[in-house]
Amino acid sequence: MKRLLAYCFFICTSISVFAQGALTYQEPPAEIKELVDVPLAPWVRIDSKAENIVLIYRDAFKTIAELSETEMRLGGLRINPKTNIGSRTTYYNNIETKKAYDKMNKQVTGLPENPRLANFQWSPDETMMSFTHTSADGVEAWVLDVANGKAQKITEAEINANMGDAVTWFGDSKSLLVKFLPTDRKPLIIASEAVPAGPTVSVSSGAKAQNRTYQDLLKNPNDEQNFEQLALSTIKKVNLKGEISDFLTTSMYTDISFSPDGEYVMVSKIKKPFSYLVTYRRFPEEANVYKKDGSLVQKVLDIPLIEVMPQGFMATHEGRRSMRWRNDQASTLVWTEALDGGDPDKEVEYRDEVFQLKAPFTGTPKSIIKTIGRFAGIEWADENNAIAYDYWWNTRNTKVYLFNPSNSNKKPIVITDRNYQDNYSDPGNFVTKKNKYNREILSLVDGNAFLLGDGYSDKGQFPFVDKLDLKTQKKDRVYQSTYTDKLENLYSALDMASGDILVRIESQSEYPNYYKRNIYKKEALTPMTFFENPFKALQGVHKEVVNYKRDDGLDLNGTLYLPADYDFKKKEKLPMVLWAYPREYKDKQSAGQTTSNPNEFIYPYYGSPIYWVTRGYAVLDDAAFPIVGEGDEQPNDTFREQLVANAKAAIDAIDEMGYIDRNRVGVGGHSYGAFMVANLLTHSDLFAAGIARSGAYNRTLTPFGFQSEERSYWDSPETYYTMSPFMHADKMKHPLLLVHGEADNNSGTYPMQSERYFNALKGLGATARLVMLPKESHGYRAKESIMHLLWEQDQWLETYVKNKVSMDGEVVESK
């Protein structure tokens, strides 16, 4: 009776709080709050020779005041028009340096007051690092002398950082190209003050334009003018003394890249006409090559507006695309062109062809390789060796080719042909090193290339180094991690000739730190960083990867957390939070693989459910929710059935271990995970309640595809209807907490999705709560928002999961 009375007081208090329409920002209980108020470890930047380390610090969260600064949303961009930089930019506030193997860090001197630093970039010779500082008036360019630990400003707050590549190093590491605001930029139009000159008209010419559901698009002529003015910049050359000289006149510049020898620079720019259907990345684009003195050499790319493309994820536009410099040559451009017209439905022997063209870029392009799937990049080695990649989404296939770029008549050798979702067969990534041009090329030792792999297998994760003989294609394993109580990530190679590589080692309670390892010398580890665990409250938490099977025999897994004081002898039955994200597969073998590692550091972040292990819950995080469609069957043909089967298997497994009360299990997810939650609460009785953050619930609002569904609504209306929780709102059986950022910019997850779904649930009498977070996008950034989110989730779980009431009004007891 005492427990029931206490519960009644709790539930009445909770309902009173929940009933409010407007709240000030709340904070979660102390157990959760202390894990949020933790300083972040720095971002670690290590030069390629592992001589110097730059440590870059930031606060864990922004403030709601920062998110409330002026913002314009145009053409897929979000811009602060006062400072001329992305309004959602992640800023850093301090820099330290150290010699690689020193224990003590050195504070960088000369930094601005109240630093808001971004756009960090090594100089080609790695002696300097450039970055920007956003002051109250705009963006400045700064450089850091890494060895001396001194920073200095080289421009005033006159930079245009709206379109990326605001600061780009010359090849000699002595000067930079900088985008400046044009002196004749027109005033921006304030929408609330503008007087319309007429209606906004869009026209369909009859060609199919089946584009995904983008947000932040241009909507009218005023948006067009504002976008143009914010995109315009003048490019100038700035040396390390801050001396400025003209380089290129005003235009809407985007990407800037120097040739490896530094003699040429390729500069891309956007042109009109703009579009109301697609983002700026599909506006007309032109790329020109200039000499390093700014004189024009040749136009090399001219892409029209891309509103219309064939249907399918593998569709692309015709003509040149993916133009880059060839890293192993002085000044050679490389690009690809579709051989199927960009249409994945066409049956062709090869999908793409790759060409190269040497300076001065006026001759006939030379074909160097054709790929069976869509071209995905090249790793260069020398005149006779290179590695090319392709992929094909529909079959989840990827191929790796060894080819001779100097002899297109010699047939490439396919050295890997695999399902890219098959983690157990992943050969790893090729090791690269810097060449004489300070560009990354394959690291070859006596004709051998090397690969660093994650090492996932059915026995666990054991990262490895493989040696590949390019002549014979024979592969030998030269190192494999043997840790069973830690996780060793092979981060990068330092010197493959001597066997030195950079690794990062962690455990459940040991914060990740960097070391130099020699793969040929046993136990040869040299520490490079010395970070301590900032989350002491989680050190005693029990963590294990649990493996189990779905009813159809598919292998599944999840990471289970139990409270630090859990008594394994008494085995109290705890309430549980299950958190997941569905993923689509084309074969059961890949879907059933385990990539969770019990030795990963326990790291809570704002979206994590791990916090609730401190509140007396069992937590099953990253529970496997594969959706499989083999052969001609599409995964989404049986989406709901597989969701429920995945959830039942997870609950059954933990219940059989004796840890939980299966009547008190909550489910949560973000984005597509939120979509999952709404479906599970609607179509099953497995969960007491759910939390759905920033989801989409009515798939007819994303009619030209979503997630991994490339069929349109008109291709398969039954799929869109069956999968949409909105269409089945009358069947909602359990309490649902909906959370959404009011400024969500993710494709398809308009805030309207949560608003309309909540209205349907409310109208049909379901138990639901909608929380709209002001100024927040698809991921949440402000500390005030994060604290309140955690409070909302805690209240919901305490009310509807831990203290769930049975149908007869009794508090549900653990059995």
MARKE-415293 format. One record per residue (C-alpha): residue number from 1; chain; x, y, z. Coordinates in steps of 0.2 Angstrom, whole numbers, m for minus. Example, Ala and Ser with C-alpha at 12.3 -4.5 7.8 and 13.67 -1.06 7.14 Angstrom:
BEGIN
  semar  lumdo     xx     yy     zz
      1      A     62    m22     39
      2      A     68     m5     36
END
This chain:
BEGIN
  semar  lumdo     xx     yy     zz
      1      A      0      0      0
      2      A     14     12      4
      3      A     22      8    m13
      4      A      6     11    m22
      5      A      3     28    m13
      6      A     20     34    m17
      7      A     18     29    m35
      8      A      1     38    m35
      9      A     10     54    m29
     10      A     24     51    m42
     11      A     12     49    m56
     12      A      1     63    m52
     13      A     16     75    m51
     14      A     22     68    m67
     15      A      5     71    m76
     16      A      5     88    m69
     17      A     21     92    m76
     18      A     17     83    m93
     19      A      1     93    m94
     20      A      9    110    m96
     21      A     10    117   m114
     22      A     25    128   m111
     23      A     40    124   m100
     24      A     56    133    m96
     25      A     71    122    m99
     26      A     72    108    m86
     27      A     87     97    m80
     28      A     88     79    m78
     29      A     92     70    m61
     30      A    109     72    m54
     31      A    115     54    m59
     32      A    112     59    m78
     33      A    117     77    m76
     34      A    135     73    m69
     35      A    138     63    m85
     36      A    133     78    m96
     37      A    143     91    m87
     38      A    160     83    m92
     39      A    174     92   m102
     40      A    177     85   m119
     41      A    194     77   m123
     42      A    202     87   m137
     43      A    202     83   m156
     44      A    219     76   m159
     45      A    228     80   m176
     46      A    245     71   m178
     47      A    256     75   m193
     48      A    261     61   m205
     49      A    278     59   m197
     50      A    271     58   m180
     51      A    282     72   m174
     52      A    270     85   m169
     53      A    253     84   m161
     54      A    240     98   m161
     55      A    226     97   m148
     56      A    210    106   m152
     57      A    197    109   m138
     58      A    179    114   m139
     59      A    164    114   m127
     60      A    153     99   m128
     61      A    138    109   m133
     62      A    132    126   m140
     63      A    121    137   m130
     64      A    103    141   m135
     65      A    109    159   m137
     66      A    121    153   m151
     67      A    108    144   m160
     68      A     97    159   m159
     69      A    109    170   m169
     70      A    102    176   m186
     71      A    101    162   m199
     72      A     96    161   m217
     73      A     91    144   m225
     74      A     95    145   m244
     75      A     98    131   m257
     76      A    103    118   m244
     77      A    114    130   m234
     78      A    111    138   m217
     79      A    121    154   m216
     80      A    124    167   m203
     81      A    122    183   m214
     82      A    131    194   m202
     83      A    147    184   m200
     84      A    146    175   m217
     85      A    149    157   m211
     86      A    138    142   m208
     87      A    126    146   m194
     88      A    128    128   m187
     89      A    147    128   m188
     90      A    156    118   m174
     91      A    168    130   m165
     92      A    183    126   m155
     93      A    190    137   m141
     94      A    208    133   m138
     95      A    223    125   m145
     96      A    238    116   m137
     97      A    253    108   m145
     98      A    266     95   m140
     99      A    280     85   m147
    100      A    273     67   m151
    101      A    280     58   m136
    102      A    281     72   m123
    103      A    269     71   m108
    104      A    266     89   m106
    105      A    256    100   m118
    106      A    260    118   m123
    107      A    247    131   m123
    108      A    247    140   m140
    109      A    250    159   m138
    110      A    242    173   m148
    111      A    225    166   m150
    112      A    210    179   m150
    113      A    200    183   m135
    114      A    184    172   m134
    115      A    190    160   m148
    116      A    177    153   m161
    117      A    189    143   m171
    118      A    185    132   m186
    119      A    191    126   m204
    120      A    208    119   m198
    121      A    219    113   m211
    122      A    238    107   m211
    123      A    249    116   m223
    124      A    256    105   m237
    125      A    273    103   m227
    126      A    264    101   m210
    127      A    274    115   m202
    128      A    259    126   m201
    129      A    240    125   m198
    130      A    227    137   m204
    131      A    211    140   m196
    132      A    197    153   m195
    133      A    191    164   m181
    134      A    173    170   m181
    135      A    172    187   m172
    136      A    156    197   m169
    137      A    159    206   m185
    138      A    164    191   m197
    139      A    177    178   m201
    140      A    196    181   m200
    141      A    210    170   m206
    142      A    223    164   m194
    143      A    239    153   m195
    144      A    248    142   m182
    145      A    266    139   m182
    146      A    265    122   m175
    147      A    283    119   m169
    148      A    283    136   m160
    149      A    265    135   m154
    150      A    262    153   m160
    151      A    246    159   m168
    152      A    244    175   m178
    153      A    230    183   m188
    154      A    233    186   m206
    155      A    217    195   m212
    156      A    203    206   m205
    157      A    185    199   m203
    158      A    182    200   m221
    159      A    181    182   m226
    160      A    167    173   m235
    161      A    166    156   m227
    162      A    148    152   m233
    163      A    153    141   m248
    164      A    167    131   m240
    165      A    186    131   m245
    166      A    187    148   m237
    167      A    206    146   m235
    168      A    217    135   m246
    169      A    236    133   m245
    170      A    248    136   m259
    171      A    259    121   m262
    172      A    274    130   m255
    173      A    266    132   m238
    174      A    270    151   m238
    175      A    254    158   m245
    176      A    235    155   m245
    177      A    221    158   m256
    178      A    207    166   m246
    179      A    189    170   m251
    180      A    185    188   m247
    181      A    168    197   m246
    182      A    166    207   m262
    183      A    166    226   m259
    184      A    150    229   m270
    185      A    139    216   m262
    186      A    121    221   m263
    187      A    111    222   m247
    188      A    101    207   m242
    189      A     82    206   m243
    190      A     73    204   m227
    191      A     58    193   m231
    192      A     47    201   m218
    193      A     50    218   m225
    194      A     50    214   m244
    195      A     36    219   m255
    196      A     32    205   m268
    197      A     34    210   m286
    198      A     23    195   m292
    199      A     19    177   m289
    200      A     32    163   m288
    201      A     30    151   m303
    202      A     37    134   m305
    203      A     36    124   m321
    204      A     36    106   m326
    205      A     42    103   m344
    206      A     36     85   m345
    207      A     53     77   m340
    208      A     53     67   m324
    209      A     62     75   m309
    210      A     60     62   m296
    211      A     70     71   m282
    212      A     72     66   m264
    213      A     63     78   m251
    214      A     76     91   m248
    215      A     74    105   m235
    216      A     80    123   m235
    217      A     77    125   m253
    218      A     76    142   m262
    219      A     58    147   m263
    220      A     56    163   m272
    221      A     66    177   m281
    222      A     71    185   m265
    223      A     79    169   m259
    224      A     88    169   m276
    225      A     95    186   m274
    226      A    100    183   m256
    227      A    108    166   m260
    228      A    118    174   m274
    229      A    124    189   m263
    230      A    130    177   m249
    231      A    139    165   m262
    232      A    149    179   m270
    233      A    167    181   m265
    234      A    183    188   m272
    235      A    198    177   m271
    236      A    215    185   m265
    237      A    232    178   m261
    238      A    238    181   m243
    239      A    255    177   m237
    240      A    260    173   m219
    241      A    264    191   m216
    242      A    246    196   m220
    243      A    251    204   m237
    244      A    236    203   m249
    245      A    236    203   m268
    246      A    222    201   m280
    247      A    219    184   m288
    248      A    202    181   m295
    249      A    187    193   m297
    250      A    170    191   m290
    251      A    160    175   m293
    252      A    150    162   m283
    253      A    166    151   m280
    254      A    164    134   m271
    255      A    179    122   m272
    256      A    197    126   m273
    257      A    211    114   m276
    258      A    230    116   m281
    259      A    239    103   m292
    260      A    251     92   m283
    261      A    266    103   m290
    262      A    257    119   m285
    263      A    258    126   m302
    264      A    240    126   m306
    265      A    224    128   m296
    266      A    207    122   m301
    267      A    192    133   m295
    268      A    174    129   m296
    269      A    160    141   m296
    270      A    141    140   m296
    271      A    131    148   m311
    272      A    113    153   m314
    273      A     99    147   m316
    274      A     95    142   m299
    275      A     82    129   m294
    276      A     68    127   m281
    277      A     69    108   m282
    278      A     87    104   m278
    279      A    101    111   m267
    280      A    115    121   m273
    281      A    126    106   m276
    282      A    115    103   m291
    283      A    115    120   m298
    284      A    125    124   m314
    285      A    144    122   m311
    286      A    159    127   m320
    287      A    177    123   m316
    288      A    192    132   m323
    289      A    211    129   m321
    290      A    222    144   m318
    291      A    241    146   m316
    292      A    247    150   m299
    293      A    248    168   m303
    294      A    229    168   m307
    295      A    230    168   m326
    296      A    217    157   m334
    297      A    223    141   m343
    298      A    207    131   m347
    299      A    189    128   m343
    300      A    188    110   m338
    301      A    171    107   m332
    302      A    154    114   m337
    303      A    139    105   m329
    304      A    121    111   m332
    305      A    107    112   m319
    306      A    103     95   m313
    307      A     85     94   m309
    308      A     81     79   m320
    309      A     90     62   m318
    310      A     85     44   m320
    311      A     77     35   m306
    312      A     87     25   m293
    313      A    101     28   m281
    314      A    114     23   m294
    315      A    108     37   m306
    316      A    120     51   m310
    317      A    121     64   m323
    318      A    129     63   m340
    319      A    146     71   m344
    320      A    161     74   m333
    321      A    160     72   m314
    322      A    171     69   m299
    323      A    185     79   m306
    324      A    201     78   m296
    325      A    220     80   m297
    326      A    231     64   m299
    327      A    241     63   m283
    328      A    256     55   m291
    329      A    259     67   m305
    330      A    263     85   m306
    331      A    247     92   m314
    332      A    236     79   m322
    333      A    217     80   m320
    334      A    206     64   m318
    335      A    187     62   m320
    336      A    174     50   m324
    337      A    159     49   m336
    338      A    144     38   m336
    339      A    143     25   m350
    340      A    125     21   m347
    341      A    119     38   m348
    342      A    118     39   m329
    343      A    103     27   m330
    344      A    105     12   m318
    345      A     91      2   m328
    346      A    101      1   m344
    347      A    111    m15   m346
    348      A    129    m11   m350
    349      A    145    m20   m348
    350      A    153     m5   m340
    351      A    145      9   m330
    352      A    159     22   m329
    353      A    174     26   m338
    354      A    189     36   m330
    355      A    199     49   m340
    356      A    215     59   m337
    357      A    221     75   m345
    358      A    239     82   m342
    359      A    243    101   m342
    360      A    239    112   m351
    361      A    223    103   m352
    362      A    219    105   m371
    363      A    223     88   m378
    364      A    213     73   m380
    365      A    208     65   m364
    366      A    215     47   m361
    367      A    205     33   m355
    368      A    213     24   m341
    369      A    200     12   m334
    370      A    182      6   m335
    371      A    172      0   m320
    372      A    158    m12   m319
    373      A    149     m3   m306
    374      A    149     16   m302
    375      A    166     23   m300
    376      A    171     27   m282
    377      A    189     33   m282
    378      A    207     29   m285
    379      A    222     26   m274
    380      A    238     31   m284
    381      A    255     23   m283
    382      A    266     26   m298
    383      A    266     26   m317
    384      A    261      7   m318
    385      A    251      4   m302
    386      A    235     11   m295
    387      A    220      5   m286
    388      A    202      9   m292
    389      A    185      6   m283
    390      A    167      4   m288
    391      A    151      0   m280
    392      A    133     m4   m285
    393      A    120     m1   m271
    394      A    106    m12   m278
    395      A    117    m28   m275
    396      A    128    m20   m261
    397      A    143    m25   m272
    398      A    160    m17   m272
    399      A    175    m21   m282
    400      A    193    m16   m280
    401      A    204    m16   m296
    402      A    223    m16   m298
    403      A    227     m8   m314
    404      A    240      0   m325
    405      A    236     19   m328
    406      A    249     20   m342
    407      A    242      5   m352
    408      A    223      5   m354
    409      A    225    m10   m365
    410      A    230    m20   m351
    411      A    215    m28   m342
    412      A    213    m23   m324
    413      A    214    m36   m311
    414      A    199    m37   m299
    415      A    207    m41   m282
    416      A    191    m39   m272
    417      A    173    m43   m277
    418      A    162    m43   m262
    419      A    146    m37   m253
    420      A    151    m21   m245
    421      A    139    m25   m230
    422      A    149    m41   m227
    423      A    160    m34   m213
    424      A    169    m51   m210
    425      A    176    m51   m228
    426      A    182    m33   m227
    427      A    200    m32   m233
    428      A    204    m16   m225
    429      A    210      1   m232
    430      A    226      3   m241
    431      A    240     12   m232
    432      A    246     28   m240
    433      A    261     40   m237
    434      A    265     57   m243
    435      A    275     59   m259
    436      A    287     73   m265
    437      A    271     84   m268
    438      A    265     81   m251
    439      A    250     71   m258
    440      A    244     54   m252
    441      A    249     39   m263
    442      A    250     20   m259
    443      A    264     16   m247
    444      A    274      2   m257
    445      A    289     m7   m250
    446      A    298    m19   m262
    447      A    283    m20   m273
    448      A    271    m24   m258
    449      A    256    m13   m253
    450      A    248    m14   m236
    451      A    231    m14   m229
    452      A    224     m9   m212
    453      A    208    m19   m207
    454      A    195    m18   m193
    455      A    196    m37   m191
    456      A    178    m41   m188
    457      A    174    m60   m187
    458      A    162    m72   m178
    459      A    175    m74   m165
    460      A    177    m55   m161
    461      A    186    m40   m167
    462      A    205    m42   m170
    463      A    212    m28   m182
    464      A    226    m33   m194
    465      A    239    m27   m206
    466      A    240    m37   m222
    467      A    254    m36   m235
    468      A    249    m38   m254
    469      A    261    m42   m267
    470      A    255    m32   m282
    471      A    263    m43   m295
    472      A    256    m60   m289
    473      A    242    m53   m278
    474      A    247    m64   m264
    475      A    242    m58   m247
    476      A    251    m61   m231
    477      A    246    m56   m213
    478      A    260    m47   m205
    479      A    251    m41   m189
    480      A    235    m45   m180
    481      A    229    m37   m163
    482      A    228    m51   m150
    483      A    219    m40   m136
    484      A    204    m49   m129
    485      A    201    m36   m115
    486      A    204    m20   m125
    487      A    201    m13   m142
    488      A    216     m8   m153
    489      A    211      2   m168
    490      A    224      3   m182
    491      A    223     22   m185
    492      A    236     25   m199
    493      A    253     20   m204
    494      A    269     30   m200
    495      A    282     21   m209
    496      A    278      4   m217
    497      A    297      0   m221
    498      A    301      0   m202
    499      A    284     m6   m197
    500      A    278      9   m187
    501      A    260     12   m186
    502      A    248     24   m176
    503      A    236     15   m165
    504      A    222     20   m153
    505      A    219      8   m138
    506      A    204      8   m126
    507      A    194     m3   m115
    508      A    177     m1   m106
    509      A    184     10    m93
    510      A    201     16   m101
    511      A    198     32   m112
    512      A    205     30   m130
    513      A    223     35   m131
    514      A    236     35   m146
    515      A    252     25   m147
    516      A    265     21   m159
    517      A    267      3   m162
    518      A    280     m7   m171
    519      A    271    m22   m179
    520      A    288    m32   m181
    521      A    293    m30   m163
    522      A    283    m38   m149
    523      A    275    m26   m136
    524      A    283    m11   m144
    525      A    271      3   m139
    526      A    275     21   m136
    527      A    262     32   m129
    528      A    258     48   m138
    529      A    243     55   m128
    530      A    238     53   m110
    531      A    219     56   m108
    532      A    210     50    m92
    533      A    193     43    m91
    534      A    181     58    m87
    535      A    166     47    m84
    536      A    171     39    m68
    537      A    152     36    m63
    538      A    151     22    m76
    539      A    167     13    m72
    540      A    158     m1    m63
    541      A    144     m3    m76
    542      A    143    m21    m83
    543      A    144    m21   m102
    544      A    143    m36   m113
    545      A    139    m40   m131
    546      A    124    m52   m131
    547      A    121    m64   m146
    548      A    104    m72   m150
    549      A     93    m78   m164
    550      A     78    m72   m173
    551      A     64    m84   m175
    552      A     69    m87   m193
    553      A     87    m92   m187
    554      A     95    m75   m191
    555      A    109    m71   m179
    556      A    107    m54   m170
    557      A    116    m45   m156
    558      A    116    m30   m145
    559      A    126    m22   m131
    560      A    119    m25   m114
    561      A    123    m13    m99
    562      A    118    m17    m81
    563      A    119     m5    m66
    564      A    136     m5    m57
    565      A    128    m11    m41
    566      A    118    m25    m50
    567      A    118    m41    m39
    568      A    120    m56    m51
    569      A    116    m68    m37
    570      A     99    m61    m33
    571      A     95    m56    m52
    572      A     83    m43    m48
    573      A     72    m41    m64
    574      A     75    m23    m70
    575      A     65    m12    m82
    576      A     74    m11    m98
    577      A     77      2   m112
    578      A     80     m5   m129
    579      A     88      7   m142
    580      A     90      3   m160
    581      A     91      9   m179
    582      A     85     m2   m193
    583      A     97     m6   m207
    584      A     93    m14   m224
    585      A    102    m29   m231
    586      A    101    m40   m247
    587      A    108    m56   m239
    588      A    106    m64   m222
    589      A    124    m68   m220
    590      A    129    m50   m219
    591      A    114    m45   m209
    592      A    118    m58   m195
    593      A    136    m52   m192
    594      A    142    m44   m176
    595      A    152    m27   m176
    596      A    149    m23   m158
    597      A    164    m24   m147
    598      A    162    m26   m128
    599      A    179    m17   m125
    600      A    174     m1   m133
    601      A    175     13   m121
    602      A    158     17   m112
    603      A    155     34   m119
    604      A    138     43   m116
    605      A    133     56   m128
    606      A    117     67   m129
    607      A    107     54   m139
    608      A    113     39   m129
    609      A    102     28   m118
    610      A    117     23   m107
    611      A    112     37    m95
    612      A     98     26    m88
    613      A    109     12    m82
    614      A    113     25    m68
    615      A     94     26    m65
    616      A     92      7    m62
    617      A     88      1    m79
    618      A     95    m12    m90
    619      A    100     m5   m107
    620      A    101    m14   m123
    621      A    110     m2   m135
    622      A    112     m4   m153
    623      A    101    m19   m154
    624      A    102    m27   m171
    625      A     87    m23   m182
    626      A     91    m30   m199
    627      A     78    m29   m213
    628      A     82    m42   m226
    629      A     76    m44   m244
    630      A     85    m57   m254
    631      A     85    m59   m272
    632      A     71    m50   m281
    633      A     62    m47   m264
    634      A     65    m29   m257
    635      A     68    m27   m238
    636      A     54    m16   m236
    637      A     41    m29   m242
    638      A     41    m36   m225
    639      A     47    m22   m215
    640      A     34    m22   m201
    641      A     35    m41   m198
    642      A     54    m41   m197
    643      A     54    m26   m185
    644      A     43    m35   m173
    645      A     53    m51   m175
    646      A     69    m42   m171
    647      A     61    m34   m156
    648      A     54    m50   m149
    649      A     71    m59   m151
    650      A     80    m46   m141
    651      A     67    m45   m127
    652      A     67    m64   m126
    653      A     86    m66   m125
    654      A     88    m54   m111
    655      A     73    m61   m102
    656      A     80    m78   m103
    657      A     96    m72    m95
    658      A     85    m67    m80
    659      A     89    m48    m80
    660      A     73    m40    m84
    661      A     54    m38    m82
    662      A     48    m40    m99
    663      A     32    m31    m95
    664      A     43    m15    m92
    665      A     53    m13   m108
    666      A     54      4   m117
    667      A     60      7   m134
    668      A     69     22   m142
    669      A     76     28   m158
    670      A     82     43   m167
    671      A     77     48   m186
    672      A     74     31   m194
    673      A     75     23   m177
    674      A     60     35   m172
    675      A     50     28   m187
    676      A     54     10   m180
    677      A     48     15   m163
    678      A     31     21   m169
    679      A     29      5   m180
    680      A     33     m6   m165
    681      A     21      2   m153
    682      A      8      2   m166
    683      A     10    m16   m172
    684      A     15    m26   m157
    685      A     12    m27   m138
    686      A     31    m30   m134
    687      A     34    m13   m126
    688      A     27     m2   m112
    689      A     31     14   m120
    690      A     42     22   m133
    691      A     53     38   m137
    692      A     54     43   m155
    693      A     66     58   m159
    694      A     66     68   m176
    695      A     57     54   m186
    696      A     46     54   m201
    697      A     29     45   m199
    698      A     20     48   m216
    699      A     29     41   m230
    700      A     18     49   m243
    701      A     26     65   m239
    702      A     43     58   m246
    703      A     35     51   m261
    704      A     51     49   m272
    705      A     60     37   m260
    706      A     66     37   m242
    707      A     81     29   m232
    708      A     85     13   m243
    709      A     69     13   m252
    710      A     71     19   m270
    711      A     54     15   m277
    712      A     42     30   m278
    713      A     25     30   m270
    714      A     17     27   m287
    715      A     29     12   m290
    716      A     23      3   m273
    717      A      9     13   m264
    718      A      6     m2   m253
    719      A     24     m1   m246
    720      A     22     17   m242
    721      A      5     14   m234
    722      A     10     m1   m224
    723      A     26      6   m217
    724      A     18     23   m212
    725      A     13     24   m193
    726      A      3     39   m198
    727      A     m9     28   m208
    728      A    m11     17   m193
    729      A    m13     30   m179
    730      A    m29     22   m174
    731      A    m20      6   m169
    732      A     m7     15   m157
    733      A     m7      4   m141
    734      A      6     12   m130
    735      A     12     29   m124
    736      A     24     38   m136
    737      A     35     53   m133
    738      A     39     62   m149
    739      A     53     74   m149
    740      A     58     85   m164
    741      A     70    100   m168
    742      A     60    115   m174
    743      A     73    118   m187
    744      A     76    100   m193
    745      A     85    101   m210
    746      A     87     82   m214
    747      A     79     76   m230
    748      A     62     69   m226
    749      A     61     73   m208
    750      A     51     89   m208
    751      A     45     95   m191
    752      A     28     94   m198
    753      A     30     75   m198
    754      A     30     74   m179
    755      A     17     88   m178
    756      A      4     80   m189
    757      A      7     63   m182
    758      A      4     69   m164
    759      A    m12     78   m169
    760      A    m18     61   m176
    761      A    m13     52   m160
    762      A    m21     65   m150
    763      A    m37     65   m160
    764      A    m39     46   m159
    765      A    m36     46   m140
    766      A    m18     39   m139
    767      A     m7     43   m125
    768      A      7     54   m133
    769      A     17     70   m129
    770      A     26     81   m142
    771      A     41     91   m138
    772      A     47    103   m151
    773      A     65    110   m147
    774      A     67    128   m152
    775      A     81    131   m165
    776      A     87    113   m165
    777      A     91    104   m181
    778      A     91     85   m184
    779      A    104     83   m171
    780      A    103     93   m156
    781      A    117    105   m151
    782      A    112    117   m137
    783      A    116    112   m119
    784      A     99    118   m113
    785      A     90    107   m126
    786      A    101     92   m121
    787      A     97     94   m103
    788      A     79     96   m106
    789      A     78     81   m118
    790      A     86     70   m105
    791      A     73     76    m92
    792      A     59     73   m104
    793      A     65     55   m108
    794      A     68     52    m89
    795      A     51     57    m84
    796      A     43     47    m98
    797      A     53     31    m94
    798      A     50     33    m75
    799      A     31     36    m78
    800      A     27     23    m92
    801      A     41     10    m90
    802      A     48      8    m73
    803      A     32     12    m64
    804      A     20      5    m78
    805      A      2      3    m72
    806      A     m7    m13    m77
    807      A    m24    m13    m85
    808      A    m33    m14    m67
    809      A    m23      1    m61
    810      A    m10     m9    m51
    811      A      8     m5    m51
    812      A     16    m19    m62
    813      A     27    m30    m51
    814      A     43    m39    m57
    815      A     41    m57    m58
END
